[in-house]
Amino acid sequence: MQKELTIIIVTFNSDNHVLNLIKKLPKNIKILIIENSDRKKFKKKIEKIRKNVQCILTGDNIGYGKANNIGIKYAKTEFVLIQNPDALVSSQVIKKLHKTIKEDKKIAAISCQSKDDRNKISKHYYFNKLSKVKEKYNNSKKLIDVDYFIGSMFLARKKILLKANLFDEKYFLNFEEIDLFRKISNLGYRICIEKRLYFKHLKGSSAKSSMKFEMDKSSKWHYSWGQIYFYKKYYGMIFTLAFFIKELTINLTKIIYFLLFGKKKNFILIYYSLLGLINSIIGKKSYYRPRI
């Protein structure tokens, strides 16, 4: 397995999480850290941990999808494991996922059940409203086909990722994995969840705690931006405008409520969500970056 797989971890000031994560990952698998900065001291520190760990500095905060694309292109193996710094997965689970994807060439990407920090199963895979995969594949209670899952940890075939033109780099954060899996499905490949296996996802804890509120603002902005961009890309402008008006109304109602009741943090987060919506609908790029 070790010669067929590369682990790719995109980071942004996630030092403690990355250091702890590397120590828990299999020692015989190549690990690529794609750090969204130009921190040479971080690179030196990371690469001292193990011989099979390499850190690539992007030079700037270029986003999740674009940074992963660098890692995928750089990887020399047939399979890549995309993993967030706050996702913990055992070597046994990696081995079983690798075995499953290797046995079926129609499977392009596979993940498993997610548990939160309280060890409760956390929903992270989904079906589209008019999904066809439910009827076509899901007679088994073990391996099920889905339309997409949140990309905190998944194993994929590099060749098919390249065939799907990788992550759309117009997204900075949020919706890029949904977009990728949509493209993969359109090519006729399977996106699967192994329900017997689990990994732990410590949601929202990738970055330093001192940066949390700035990262929350960025996440709100880019979630709204990405949602509008995704709908324009796949459903057309009429549907997107109807969705935009609905979201605009909901968010304006919330912002008035939070303003009246003095909920400053909630007000700021909704404000950034509104900014993301508006910038996306008028066609502006996903330019916002957290101020740290």
N, C-alpha and C positions, 0 to 999 in steps of 0.2 A: 504493500500500500504506500509506503513512504516514497517510492520512486514515481508514483502516479499522482501525487496530491501535493498541492501547495496551499497553505493557510494564508489568507490575506486579511489584514486588520487595518482599517482606516482609523487614524487617530487625530485628535486636535486638543492638545493640552490635557491628555488623559493619562499622565505619567504613572500614577500609582496603580490604576486599573490595569494598564498594559504590563507593567512589571510583574504584578501578581498573576496576571493571565498567562504570560509566557511560561512561568514556572510550573503551571498546571497542565500545559499543553504537551502532547507527545514529543519526546526528545528527538525522535528520528524523522520528523516531518519538517520540511522547509517552511519557514515562517517569514512572510514579507510584511513589514510594518510600513504603511504609507502615511507619513506624518504631514498634515496640512500646515506646514510652517517651514522656517529655515533654521530651526534650532539644532545647530551642529553638536552641542553638548548632549542633547537628548539622543541623537543618533549614535554618538560614541558610547553613551551609557547603555543603550539598548543592545547594541551589537557585541558588547562585552559579556552578556549573559550566556549566550550559547553560540557555537560556531555556525549553526544552521539558521540563525536569525539575521536578517538583513533589513535595514531601515532606509527607505527612499524619502528624501525631503522634497516636497512639491514647491517649496519656496514661498507659498502663500496659501491662504484658506480658500481652496478651489472647490470645495464641496465634496459630498459623499460619493456621488456617482462618478464624477470625473476622476477622483482619487482611486476608486476601485478599478476604473478602466485602466489606469496606469499599472496597477498590480496584475490585472488579468493579462494584459499584453506582455508584461515582463515574465510572468510565470512560464516555466518550460514544461509543465506537466499537463497530462490529459484532463485532470480534474482540479478544480479550485474550491476551497472552502471559504466563503465570505463570512466574516465574523466581526461583530461589534466588540469593543473593549469591555462592555458590561454584559456580555453573553458567555456563560460558562458551559462547556460541553466536554464530556469525558472522552478519552481515547477509545473506549469500548463503543460508545454511540457513534463516533466518527467511523470506526471500522465497519459497523453494521450498515450505516447509511451508504458507505462506499460500496459495500457488497451488493446492496439492492440496486443502486444506480448502474453499477457495472453489468449486472445481469440483464437489464432491460434498456436497450439503446434508444427507446422512445422517451425515456425519462430524461429531461433536460436539467431539472433542478429538484432537489429533495430536501426537506427539513423534517422536524418532528414536533412533538408537543412541547409547549413552553410552560415553565413554572416561574412564578414570581419569587420575591425574596422571602415570602411566607410559605413557600412550597405548595402554593395553590396553582392549579392549572389555569393558565392565562390564555384567553382566546387570541390567536394571532394569525389564523388562516380563514379565508373567506371565499364566498361564491358570488358571482355577479347575479343580478336579479333575473336575468334570462339565461342562466347558466345551462350549458349542455353537458358539462362533465359529470354532474350529479347522476344523470340517467345512464350515461355511457359507460362509466368505469366503476362506480362505487357500490359494487356488490360485496366487496371485502370490508371487514371491520378493522383490518390491520393497516393496509396501505390504501389511502384514498387520494383521489385526484381533486385538486382545488383550482380555482382561477388564479389565486395569488395568496401569498403570505407575507408578513412583515419581514424584511430582509435582515434581521438581527443575527441569524445564523442559518446558512444553507450551503449545500454541496451542489456543484453544477459542472456540466461538461463545458470545458473551455471552447471547444469547436462550435458548439451551438450558441454560446454567448456571443462569439464573434459573428456568427451567421445572422444573429438578431441585431447586429450593430451595437452591442453592448448597452450600457446605461445611456439614456439621453442626457447629454451634459448641459442642457438648458435648465434642468432642475438643479437647484443647489442643495436642497434638503426636502424630504418628504415626497412621496408619489413616484420616485424614480424606480423603485423595485416593482411597483404595480404596473408601471409602463413597460418595464423590461419583460415581465411575465406575460403581459398582453401580447407583445411582439413574438415571444417564444411560442405561445399557444397558437397564434395565427400561422406559425410555420408548421403546425401539426404535432408538436412535441408535448409531453406530459409534465405537469407541475404537481409534485406529490408530497403528502405528509405521512410519515410513519407513526401511527398512533400508539404503538407499543413503547416507543422511546421518548426520552425527555432531555431537555437542556434547561438551564436556569438563565433567566433574563432579568437582570437588576435594572429595570427600566429607569431611564432618565439620570443614571448615575455615571455616565461616561466621562463627563467633564468635571473639573474641580468644583467643589461646592461654592466657592466664592464667585464663580461665573454663572451659577444656576439661573438667576433671573434674566440675565442677558441672553442665555441660551434659550430660555422659555420664550422670550420675545421674538427671537429669531425663528424658533420653531413655529410659532403662531403665524408670523408673516409668511414663511415659506409654505406652510400647509395650505393656507388660503391661495397663495400664488400658484402652487402646484396643482391644486384641485381645479382651478379655472383653466389652466394651461392643458391639463389632461382632458377635460371635457371638450375644449375647443378642438383638440387634436383628434379625438375619437368620436365625438357626437355632434359636432357642428355648432355654429354660432347661435342658432335659434334656441336650442336646448340650453346652451351655456348662459345666454342672456336671461332666460327664465330662472335658472338656478341662481345666477348672480343677484337678481332682484329679490329672490326669497332670502338668500343669505345676508344681503344688505339690510333688509327689513329686520331680520332676527338680531343681527349685530348692533344695529342702531338702537333697538329696544333695550338690549343688554347694556349698552354704553350709557344710556340715559339712567337706567336703574342703578348702575354702579356709581354714577356721578352723584345721584340724589342721596344715596346711602353711604357715601364716603368710602367706598371700597376701592382705594387707589390702585392697588396692584391688579385687581380684576379689570378695572377701567383701562389701564395701560395695555394689558394683554389683548383685550378686545379691540382696542385702538390699532394695535399692530396687525391684528387679524384683518381689520377693515382696510388697512393700507395695502396688505398683500392682495386682497380681492381687487381693489381698484387698480393697482399697478398692473395686474395680470390681464384684466379685462380690456385695458387700453393698449395692451401690447408691449409694455415695458419689460425689460429683462429682469431676472431674479437677482437684483443687485444688492439687496440688504445683507449686511454682515454684522454679527454681534460685536459690540464695542467693548473690547477687553484690553 
